[in-house]
């Protein structure tokens, strides 16, 4: 995973990076802060890797003296380090129609450099940044299936860090700076997770290609596999070892497009059974547990886990 030639040139030519020890002056709007302006500053901080002096203001005179102007000022000009989306007629959007907000504009400009690869940058944009941009631009991207129950998102948490009406003595700038540090940690962790996930995906694909009976895949490490394996029609069960207690799990592969429906469930009469009772029912000597939802079994050994998968397939074929 490498930076594109364009991004390498951008990184080398950005004069904000060339001022050693310079404290970067950054402006964002005042009033309540939101995920968009907080993420914008956090992205910039990860990019410049230098101290930031934050000004929360809408005063044009102050804005004119800033090194960066984010989510305020009604101007979008990356070459002038201005990243706002509130101007009339704003229509800068992705191919899927989600409009860019300030955080998305910053991530589009610097995300590949921060994350170290176009693949990771794209994954972070899809997982986090687009949801923030959509909300800040007033775009609905999901529908509730239950009244009065909604997902609790990172934007909700960031907004909760604003002082309440009772907290009149709380320093608003300090609250904002605290939120920025939290978001920096979130982004760094998600970059790490995405980077390792992409490496794991390659490992999973290698195992899939090298496995003769592709209905049962045995992983040699704790890779994330669901989205990768879901692209192929044959796999029914995936086996891997728990890092903590070294036991072996065998999990059913989800049916296409479903989160809680499997291509093949474990047999009904296994559901919820454990220990000696499960050993007697399955004939697997080191059987430990079968989840009541019939999507996972656990054995003491890899051989036991493989036996679980093979036995489930055998019983399914007998029922056909």
Secondary structure as GFF3:
##gff-version 3
##sequence-region A 1 320
A	DSSP	alpha_helix	5	13	.	.	.	ID=ss1
A	DSSP	beta_strand	24	28	.	.	.	ID=ss2
A	DSSP	alpha_helix	35	48	.	.	.	ID=ss3
A	DSSP	beta_strand	52	56	.	.	.	ID=ss4
A	DSSP	alpha_helix	60	63	.	.	.	ID=ss5
A	DSSP	beta_strand	68	70	.	.	.	ID=ss6
A	DSSP	beta_strand	76	77	.	.	.	ID=ss7
A	DSSP	three_ten_helix	78	80	.	.	.	ID=ss8
A	DSSP	beta_strand	82	83	.	.	.	ID=ss9
A	DSSP	alpha_helix	102	115	.	.	.	ID=ss10
A	DSSP	alpha_helix	118	124	.	.	.	ID=ss11
A	DSSP	pi_helix	125	129	.	.	.	ID=ss12
A	DSSP	alpha_helix	130	136	.	.	.	ID=ss13
A	DSSP	alpha_helix	154	160	.	.	.	ID=ss14
A	DSSP	alpha_helix	172	210	.	.	.	ID=ss15
A	DSSP	beta_strand	216	218	.	.	.	ID=ss16
A	DSSP	alpha_helix	226	229	.	.	.	ID=ss17
A	DSSP	beta_strand	237	241	.	.	.	ID=ss18
A	DSSP	beta_strand	248	252	.	.	.	ID=ss19
A	DSSP	three_ten_helix	268	270	.	.	.	ID=ss20
A	DSSP	alpha_helix	275	282	.	.	.	ID=ss21
A	DSSP	beta_strand	287	290	.	.	.	ID=ss22
A	DSSP	beta_strand	296	299	.	.	.	ID=ss23
A	DSSP	alpha_helix	302	319	.	.	.	ID=ss24
###
